Amino acid sequence: MGSSGSRQKRVTREARPLQAGLWAVFMGVAGLFATFVVVAVLWNDESGAAAVAAVASSIAAILTGYFSIQYSADRRRR
């Protein structure tokens, strides 16, 4: 117990990548939602769907790369 009497939350090493992964997914969903809103407001033709698909595939590639790096780093530690 600390001298101040307050409790401090300790984050284990296993929880840190999980929290970072959840933030990565959250940011990806937020980016996709923002893209959808912009396309819904500004584009009224078929090119809007292509724009959403382009952004969605980029976000999916970034998240896939992030999680594959996390997985390979975890496998190396074992």
C-alpha positions as CSV (number, residue, x, y, z in Angstrom):
1,M,0.0,0.0,0.0
2,G,1.4,3.4,-0.9
3,S,2.1,6.1,1.6
4,S,-0.8,8.2,0.3
5,G,-3.3,5.5,1.1
6,S,-4.8,5.5,-2.4
7,R,-5.0,2.3,-4.4
8,Q,-3.1,2.1,-7.6
9,K,-4.3,-0.1,-10.5
10,R,-1.6,-2.3,-11.8
11,V,-1.8,-3.3,-15.4
12,T,-0.2,-6.7,-16.2
13,R,1.9,-7.2,-19.2
14,E,-0.8,-9.4,-20.8
15,A,-3.5,-6.7,-20.4
16,R,-1.5,-4.0,-22.2
17,P,-1.6,-5.5,-25.7
18,L,-5.3,-6.3,-25.2
19,Q,-6.0,-2.7,-24.3
20,A,-4.0,-1.5,-27.3
21,G,-5.8,-3.9,-29.6
22,L,-9.2,-2.7,-28.4
23,W,-8.2,0.9,-29.0
24,A,-7.0,-0.1,-32.5
25,V,-10.3,-1.7,-33.3
26,F,-12.2,1.2,-31.8
27,M,-10.2,3.7,-33.9
28,G,-10.8,1.6,-37.0
29,V,-14.5,1.5,-36.5
30,A,-14.6,5.3,-35.7
31,G,-12.6,6.0,-38.9
32,L,-15.0,3.8,-41.0
33,F,-18.0,5.5,-39.4
34,A,-16.6,9.0,-40.1
35,T,-16.0,7.9,-43.7
36,F,-19.5,6.6,-44.0
37,V,-20.9,9.9,-42.7
38,V,-18.8,12.0,-45.1
39,V,-19.8,9.9,-48.0
40,A,-23.5,9.9,-47.0
41,V,-23.5,13.8,-46.8
42,L,-21.3,14.7,-49.7
43,W,-21.7,12.0,-52.4
44,N,-24.9,11.0,-54.0
45,D,-23.6,8.6,-56.7
46,E,-21.9,5.2,-57.0
47,S,-18.4,6.6,-56.4
48,G,-19.3,7.1,-52.7
49,A,-19.5,3.3,-52.3
50,A,-16.1,2.9,-53.9
51,A,-14.7,5.5,-51.5
52,V,-16.1,3.6,-48.5
53,A,-14.7,0.4,-49.8
54,A,-11.2,2.0,-50.4
55,V,-11.1,3.3,-46.8
56,A,-12.5,0.1,-45.3
57,S,-9.9,-2.0,-47.1
58,S,-7.1,0.3,-45.9
59,I,-8.3,0.2,-42.3
60,A,-8.6,-3.6,-42.5
61,A,-5.0,-3.9,-43.9
62,I,-3.6,-1.7,-41.1
63,L,-5.5,-3.6,-38.4
64,T,-4.4,-7.0,-39.9
65,G,-0.8,-5.8,-39.9
66,Y,-1.0,-4.6,-36.3
67,F,-2.5,-7.8,-35.0
68,S,-0.1,-10.0,-36.9
69,I,2.9,-8.1,-35.4
70,Q,1.4,-8.5,-32.0
71,Y,0.8,-12.2,-32.6
72,S,4.4,-12.8,-33.8
73,A,5.8,-10.8,-30.9
74,D,3.8,-12.9,-28.5
75,R,4.9,-16.1,-30.1
76,R,8.6,-15.1,-29.9
77,R,8.3,-14.4,-26.2
78,R,7.2,-17.9,-25.5
